[in-house]
Amino acid sequence: MGKIYSVFDKYCILDIIVGFIFGFYTAIHHNDSQLWVIATIFVIIFALIMTLIPIGVAIYSKVKNSEDISVAQLIEAFLLNVAMTAVCFAFGFVIGSFYIGNYILDNGTLFR
């Protein structure tokens, strides 16, 4: 396992926490017509910010230990950041919607 993955494993909990909190926040403020555009932009920008940490570690390892920078690992770290933030955002949005009651039941029953 390279340096990029070890750093990514340590900071991936932030993706989960921030995604869930932002999903819960958007469930409360769900009347915005641009909600999904804002959510998509937030997820991508947050994933870019979280990918800067492994990029910094990769550059530091290149300078300090003459290790190669793997672009494939950096792209994979970015995509994993996007996926973890987006999935936790969706869970936060659904749980927040149930919590505040802005969901539509099918004929008064949720499950049959």
N, C-alpha and C positions, 0 to 999 in steps of 0.2 A: 504494500500500500504506500502510495506516494505522500509527499507532504501536503498536496492539495486535498486529498481525501481525508487525511487526519485533521486538518484544520476545518474542513467542511463538516465533519462529524461533530466537532465540538460546538459549532455555531448554528447548526441546523435547528436547534430548539427555538432560536429567535424567530425563524420563519414560521414555525407552528404557532407561537404565542402571538406574534403580530398579525398573522393571517386570521386567527380566530377573533382577536379583539376588533380588527377592522370589519370583519363579517358581522359581528354582533352590533357594531356601531352603525353599519349600513342597514341592518334590519330595523333599528330604531328610527333612522332617518330615511325611510324607504320611499318617500314621496318625490324624490329627485328624478327628473326625466332622463338625466344623463348618468344614472347610477352605474350601469354596467360599463360605460366608457370610462368613468372615473375609477371604477374597481380594476379594470384591465390595466389602465395606465399605472395605478398604484402598485399592482402586483409586479409589473415589468420593471418599474423604477426601483422598487424595494429589492427585487432579485438582482438587479445590476449592482446596487449598493452592497448587498451581501456577497456578491461575487468578487468585489474589490478586495476583500480580506484574503481569499485564497490566491488572488493575483499578486498581492503584496508579498505573501509568503513565498510564492514561486519566484518572484524577482529577487527576494532576499536570498533564497537558496541558490539561485544562479550566481549571484555575486559572491556569496560567502563560500559555497561548497562546489561551485562549477557544475551544478546539476542542470539538466535540460528542462526547459519549460514545455510541458505537453499542452498544446492547444486543445487537443481532444478532451483532456481531463478538465480544462477550464470551461469548455462548452458544456460538458456533462454536468459540471457543478452549477452552471447557470440554469440549465434546464431543470435540474433537480430543485433548485431554489424556486423557480417559477411554479413547478408542480406542487411542492409542499405548501407554498404560500397560497396558491389558488384553491387547493383542496381544503385547507384549514379555513380559508375565507368562506367557502361554500358551507362547511359545517357550522361555522359561526353564524352565518346568515340564516340557515335553517333553524338552528337552536334559538337564535334571537327572535325569529319570526314566531315560533311556538311560544316563547316566553312572553312576548308582548301581545300576541294574539292577532297578528295581521296575516293569517292564513285562511284559506277557503276550504271548508269541509265539503265532502261529497254527500249530500242529503243528510247532513247532521252526523255522519259517522266518518271516522278517520280510517279505520280498518274494518273489513267485513269478515 
